[in-house]
Amino acid sequence: MPGGLLIIGAASTILALVTAEECQSITHIPSLLYGIVLWGWWGLIAGLLWQMGPKVPSLLRPSALNIVLHLIVGCVVATAHLVMLASLSLVVPEWKVNAPALVVLTDILHLNRFGIEILIYGFIFGLVGIVQFQLRAQRDAMSALELERQLAAAHLKALQMQLEPHFLLNTLNAITTLVELGRQTQAAEMLGHLNAILKRTLERNAPEKVPLSQELEIVENYLAIEQVRFADRLRVDIKVDPGALHSLVPCFLLQPIVENAIRHGIAHCEDAGVVEASARREGNRLRIAVRDTGVGVKGPRTPGNGIGLRNTRDRLAYFYPNAYEMEAGPMKAGGFEVVIDLPYERTG
């Protein structure tokens, strides 16, 4: 962690310059030398502890054994530091005359000064330990968040893979039925719409958000396929505000809901049925509704369940955690309705 070493180096340099200035001047070589030895030593010790932290984190934990160990190390470090300070009189002429090395050493090894050295070491040990602990906690939290994100993305991809083959198999079954009935022209028409859907789907490398206009293209191609199957029994009504077309929505959001409306609603009607889809922007929210005039609660479906609706909820929870609403249930006038309210996000 070079950032920590830079901070330690900068702090020890500043303290050395301040000490030199207080002694006489930062341009005065003996004062500058004293400041460097006084605080450069502690900068070196702090740097060593900082480097040891990630490699041997147990040494910085506040245990009884570590306290005893660092007390011993602190005594050795303090003694070495005081000897270094005393030896300055051997290399600085003006100190050598006025303060012989033996006198300086005897004075500097005074119990009070030795205690101050131990306190400084303890302060450095505690500060480095606290900062290293906080950094490890942040790294662990970030690793946990990244793992959670990867798991959520994998789950979302699994949901996407579950939806697309489900839709594809249903469509291929419908095309097979048309061919068996001798309706080759209509089967070819369905294949054309299926091709358009697959081309759009294959352009997406992973589950993502797409403009609502692109999502509507898939829905329109899917509805064109279903209208070939149901002919006059299916009527479609799509109403989208121009301001909502550029809003981002999860890909394959509408198609499973529309498919549910047809399979569980319109398919069980003896007469013609209507599937209505609408989208409008309301301030910073986007409101999407899909309803049908099918059999409602009298039909074989269970409100809110099934692959389509269940996966839709899961995918909305991934893209908009605690920021979306989805209601699915029968209407009083008959039929079934799904309403989704989510944040408005404009493309680009």
C-alpha positions as CSV (number, residue, x, y, z in Angstrom):
1,M,0.0,0.0,0.0
2,P,2.3,2.8,-1.3
3,G,-0.2,5.5,-0.3
4,G,0.3,4.8,3.4
5,L,4.1,4.9,3.0
6,L,3.8,8.3,1.3
7,I,1.8,9.7,4.2
8,I,4.3,8.3,6.7
9,G,7.2,9.8,4.8
10,A,5.5,13.1,4.4
11,A,4.6,13.3,8.1
12,S,8.1,12.4,9.3
13,T,9.6,15.0,6.9
14,I,7.3,17.7,8.1
15,L,8.1,16.9,11.8
16,A,11.8,16.9,11.1
17,L,11.7,20.3,9.4
18,V,9.5,21.7,12.3
19,T,12.0,20.4,14.8
20,A,15.0,21.9,12.9
21,E,13.2,25.2,12.8
22,E,12.5,25.2,16.5
23,C,16.1,24.3,17.3
24,Q,17.6,27.1,15.2
25,S,16.8,26.9,11.5
26,I,16.1,24.4,8.8
27,T,19.2,25.8,7.0
28,H,21.3,25.0,10.0
29,I,22.8,21.6,9.2
30,P,23.2,20.3,12.8
31,S,19.5,21.3,13.6
32,L,18.3,19.7,10.4
33,L,20.4,16.6,11.1
34,Y,18.9,16.3,14.6
35,G,15.4,16.6,13.2
36,I,16.0,14.0,10.6
37,V,17.4,11.5,13.2
38,L,14.7,12.3,15.7
39,W,11.7,11.8,13.3
40,G,13.2,9.9,10.4
41,W,13.8,7.0,12.8
42,W,10.1,6.9,13.8
43,G,9.1,7.3,10.2
44,L,11.2,4.2,9.4
45,I,9.7,2.2,12.2
46,A,6.1,3.3,11.2
47,G,6.9,2.2,7.6
48,L,8.2,-1.2,8.7
49,L,5.0,-1.8,10.8
50,W,2.9,-0.6,7.9
51,Q,4.5,-3.1,5.5
52,M,4.2,-5.9,8.0
53,G,0.5,-5.3,8.6
54,P,-0.8,-7.0,5.4
55,K,1.8,-9.8,5.5
56,V,1.4,-10.7,9.2
57,P,-1.9,-9.1,10.4
58,S,-1.8,-11.0,13.6
59,L,1.2,-8.9,14.8
60,L,-0.9,-5.8,14.9
61,R,-3.9,-7.2,16.8
62,P,-4.3,-6.0,20.4
63,S,-3.7,-9.3,22.2
64,A,-1.8,-9.8,25.5
65,L,1.0,-11.7,23.8
66,N,1.3,-8.9,21.2
67,I,1.4,-6.2,23.8
68,V,4.3,-8.0,25.6
69,L,6.1,-8.6,22.3
70,H,5.8,-5.0,21.2
71,L,6.8,-3.7,24.6
72,I,10.1,-5.7,24.2
73,V,10.5,-4.4,20.7
74,G,9.7,-0.9,21.8
75,C,12.5,-1.0,24.4
76,V,15.0,-2.2,21.8
77,V,13.9,0.5,19.3
78,A,13.9,3.2,21.9
79,T,17.4,2.4,23.2
80,A,18.7,2.3,19.6
81,H,17.1,5.6,18.9
82,L,18.5,7.3,21.9
83,V,22.0,5.9,21.2
84,M,21.7,7.4,17.7
85,L,20.7,10.7,19.1
86,A,23.6,10.7,21.5
87,S,26.1,9.7,18.8
88,L,25.3,13.0,17.0
89,S,27.8,14.7,19.3
90,L,30.5,12.6,17.7
91,V,29.9,14.0,14.2
92,V,28.7,17.5,14.9
93,P,31.8,19.7,16.0
94,E,29.9,22.3,18.0
95,W,28.1,19.5,20.0
96,K,31.3,17.6,20.4
97,V,33.0,20.5,22.2
98,N,30.1,21.5,24.5
99,A,28.6,18.0,25.1
100,P,30.9,15.0,25.1
101,A,29.3,11.8,23.9
102,L,29.3,10.1,27.3
103,V,27.5,13.1,28.9
104,V,25.0,13.3,26.1
105,L,24.3,9.5,26.3
106,T,23.9,9.6,30.1
107,D,21.5,12.5,29.8
108,I,19.5,11.1,26.9
109,L,19.0,7.7,28.5
110,H,17.2,9.4,31.4
111,L,14.1,7.4,32.5
112,N,11.6,10.1,31.5
113,R,13.1,10.4,28.0
114,F,13.1,6.6,27.7
115,G,9.4,6.5,28.7
116,I,8.6,9.1,26.0
117,E,10.2,6.9,23.4
118,I,8.2,3.9,24.5
119,L,5.0,6.0,24.4
120,I,5.8,7.2,20.8
121,Y,6.3,3.6,19.7
122,G,3.1,2.5,21.4
123,F,1.2,5.4,19.6
124,I,2.7,4.4,16.2
125,F,1.8,0.7,16.9
126,G,-1.8,1.6,17.8
127,L,-2.3,4.0,15.0
128,V,-1.0,1.7,12.3
129,G,-3.0,-1.2,13.8
130,I,-6.2,0.8,13.7
131,V,-5.7,2.0,10.2
132,Q,-4.8,-1.4,8.9
133,F,-7.8,-2.9,10.6
134,Q,-10.1,-0.3,9.0
135,L,-8.5,-1.0,5.6
136,R,-9.0,-4.8,5.9
137,A,-12.6,-4.3,7.0
138,Q,-13.2,-2.1,3.9
139,R,-11.5,-4.6,1.6
140,D,-13.5,-7.5,3.1
141,A,-16.7,-5.4,2.6
142,M,-15.9,-4.6,-1.0
143,S,-15.0,-8.3,-1.7
144,A,-18.3,-9.3,-0.2
145,L,-20.2,-6.7,-2.3
146,E,-18.4,-7.9,-5.4
147,L,-19.2,-11.5,-4.7
148,E,-22.8,-10.6,-4.1
149,R,-22.9,-8.6,-7.4
150,Q,-21.5,-11.6,-9.3
151,L,-24.0,-14.0,-7.7
152,A,-26.8,-11.6,-8.5
153,A,-25.6,-11.2,-12.1
154,A,-25.3,-15.0,-12.4
155,H,-28.9,-15.4,-11.1
156,L,-30.1,-12.8,-13.5
157,K,-28.4,-14.5,-16.4
158,A,-30.1,-17.8,-15.3
159,L,-33.5,-16.1,-15.3
160,Q,-32.8,-14.7,-18.7
161,M,-31.8,-18.1,-20.1
162,Q,-35.0,-19.5,-18.5
163,L,-37.3,-17.0,-20.2
164,E,-35.9,-17.1,-23.7
165,P,-36.0,-20.9,-24.3
166,H,-39.5,-20.9,-22.8
167,F,-40.7,-18.4,-25.3
168,L,-38.8,-20.0,-28.2
169,L,-40.2,-23.5,-27.5
170,N,-43.8,-22.2,-27.4
171,T,-43.3,-20.4,-30.7
172,L,-41.7,-23.4,-32.4
173,N,-44.6,-25.5,-31.2
174,A,-47.0,-23.1,-32.7
175,I,-45.1,-23.1,-36.1
176,T,-45.1,-26.9,-36.1
177,T,-48.8,-27.0,-35.6
178,L,-49.4,-24.6,-38.5
179,V,-47.2,-26.7,-40.8
180,E,-49.1,-29.8,-39.8
181,L,-52.4,-28.0,-40.6
182,G,-51.1,-27.1,-44.0
183,R,-50.9,-23.4,-43.3
184,Q,-47.4,-22.9,-44.7
185,T,-47.8,-19.3,-45.5
186,Q,-48.7,-18.4,-42.0
187,A,-45.9,-20.6,-40.6
188,A,-43.4,-18.7,-42.8
189,E,-44.8,-15.4,-41.6
190,M,-44.4,-16.6,-38.0
191,L,-40.8,-17.6,-38.8
192,G,-40.1,-14.2,-40.1
193,H,-41.2,-12.5,-36.9
194,L,-39.3,-15.1,-34.8
195,N,-36.2,-14.3,-36.8
196,A,-36.6,-10.6,-36.0
197,I,-36.9,-11.4,-32.3
198,L,-33.9,-13.7,-32.2
199,K,-31.7,-11.3,-34.1
200,R,-32.5,-8.6,-31.6
201,T,-32.0,-11.0,-28.7
202,L,-28.6,-12.2,-30.0
203,E,-27.4,-8.6,-30.2
204,R,-27.4,-8.6,-26.4
205,N,-24.3,-10.2,-24.8
206,A,-25.8,-10.1,-21.3
207,P,-28.9,-9.1,-19.4
208,E,-29.2,-5.4,-19.6
209,K,-31.5,-2.4,-19.8
210,V,-32.7,-1.3,-23.2
211,P,-34.8,1.5,-24.5
212,L,-38.5,0.9,-24.2
213,S,-38.8,1.3,-28.0
214,Q,-36.6,-1.7,-28.5
215,E,-38.6,-3.7,-26.0
216,L,-41.8,-2.8,-27.9
217,E,-40.3,-4.1,-31.2
218,I,-39.9,-7.6,-29.6
219,V,-43.5,-7.4,-28.2
220,E,-44.9,-6.3,-31.6
221,N,-43.2,-9.2,-33.3
222,Y,-44.4,-11.6,-30.7
223,L,-47.9,-10.3,-31.0
224,A,-47.7,-10.6,-34.8
225,I,-46.9,-14.3,-34.2
226,E,-49.8,-14.8,-31.9
227,Q,-52.2,-13.0,-34.2
228,V,-51.3,-15.6,-36.9
229,R,-52.3,-18.3,-34.4
230,F,-55.5,-16.7,-33.0
231,A,-56.5,-14.8,-36.1
232,D,-59.7,-12.8,-35.3
233,R,-59.8,-14.0,-31.7
234,L,-57.0,-11.7,-30.7
235,R,-57.0,-7.9,-30.8
236,V,-54.1,-5.8,-29.6
237,D,-54.1,-2.2,-28.3
238,I,-50.7,-0.6,-27.5
239,K,-50.6,2.9,-26.1
240,V,-47.2,4.5,-25.3
241,D,-46.5,8.1,-24.5
242,P,-43.7,9.5,-26.7
243,G,-41.9,10.6,-23.6
244,A,-41.7,7.0,-22.4
245,L,-40.1,5.6,-25.6
246,H,-36.6,6.5,-24.6
247,S,-36.8,5.2,-21.0
248,L,-34.6,2.3,-20.1
249,V,-36.2,-1.0,-19.0
250,P,-34.8,-4.5,-18.4
251,C,-34.7,-6.5,-21.6
252,F,-37.5,-9.0,-22.1
253,L,-39.6,-7.2,-19.5
254,L,-42.9,-7.0,-21.5
255,Q,-42.8,-10.1,-23.6
256,P,-43.3,-12.7,-20.8
257,I,-46.1,-10.6,-19.4
258,V,-47.9,-10.3,-22.7
259,E,-47.3,-14.0,-23.3
260,N,-49.0,-14.8,-20.0
261,A,-52.0,-12.6,-20.9
262,I,-52.5,-14.6,-24.1
263,R,-51.7,-18.1,-22.9
264,H,-53.7,-17.9,-19.6
265,G,-56.3,-15.4,-20.7
266,I,-57.1,-15.0,-24.3
267,A,-56.4,-18.7,-25.2
268,H,-59.2,-19.8,-22.9
269,C,-61.8,-17.3,-24.3
270,E,-64.5,-18.6,-26.5
271,D,-64.9,-15.2,-28.1
272,A,-62.5,-12.6,-29.2
273,G,-60.2,-11.1,-26.5
274,V,-58.2,-7.9,-26.2
275,V,-54.6,-7.4,-24.9
276,E,-53.9,-3.9,-23.9
277,A,-50.4,-2.5,-23.1
278,S,-49.6,1.0,-22.1
279,A,-46.6,3.0,-20.9
280,R,-46.4,6.5,-19.7
281,R,-44.0,8.7,-17.8
282,E,-45.1,10.3,-14.6
283,G,-42.4,12.7,-13.4
284,N,-39.3,10.6,-12.6
285,R,-41.3,7.3,-12.7
286,L,-42.3,5.0,-15.6
287,R,-45.7,3.2,-15.3
288,I,-46.3,0.2,-17.5
289,A,-49.5,-1.8,-17.6
290,V,-50.6,-4.9,-19.4
291,R,-54.1,-6.2,-19.1
292,D,-56.4,-8.6,-21.0
293,T,-60.1,-9.3,-21.2
294,G,-59.6,-13.0,-20.7
295,V,-61.2,-15.4,-18.2
296,G,-59.7,-13.8,-15.1
297,V,-59.8,-15.7,-11.8
298,K,-62.0,-18.4,-13.4
299,G,-59.2,-19.6,-15.6
300,P,-56.5,-22.0,-14.7
301,R,-53.8,-19.5,-13.7
302,T,-52.8,-18.4,-10.2
303,P,-52.4,-14.6,-9.9
304,G,-48.8,-13.5,-9.6
305,N,-47.2,-16.9,-10.2
306,G,-45.7,-18.7,-13.2
307,I,-42.4,-18.4,-14.9
308,G,-43.1,-15.0,-16.5
309,L,-44.4,-13.1,-13.5
310,R,-42.1,-14.7,-11.0
311,N,-39.0,-14.0,-13.1
312,T,-40.2,-10.5,-13.9
313,R,-40.3,-9.8,-10.1
314,D,-36.8,-11.2,-9.6
315,R,-35.3,-9.2,-12.4
316,L,-37.0,-6.0,-11.3
317,A,-35.6,-6.6,-7.8
318,Y,-32.1,-6.9,-9.3
319,F,-32.2,-3.8,-11.4
320,Y,-34.3,-1.6,-9.0
321,P,-33.8,-2.9,-5.4
322,N,-36.4,-1.3,-3.1
323,A,-37.3,1.2,-6.0
324,Y,-40.0,-0.6,-7.9
325,E,-43.6,-1.7,-7.5
326,M,-45.4,-4.6,-9.3
327,E,-49.0,-5.6,-8.9
328,A,-50.6,-8.5,-10.6
329,G,-54.1,-9.7,-10.2
330,P,-57.6,-10.0,-11.6
331,M,-59.7,-6.9,-12.5
332,K,-63.2,-6.3,-11.2
333,A,-64.5,-6.0,-14.8
334,G,-62.9,-9.3,-15.7
335,G,-59.5,-10.2,-17.1
336,F,-56.1,-9.8,-15.6
337,E,-53.8,-6.9,-15.1
338,V,-50.1,-6.4,-14.4
339,V,-48.9,-2.9,-13.4
340,I,-45.2,-2.0,-13.0
341,D,-43.9,1.2,-11.6
342,L,-40.2,1.8,-11.8
343,P,-37.7,4.7,-12.0
344,Y,-37.5,6.7,-15.3
345,E,-34.0,6.5,-16.8
346,R,-33.5,8.1,-20.1
347,T,-31.1,6.6,-22.7
348,G,-27.8,8.5,-23.3
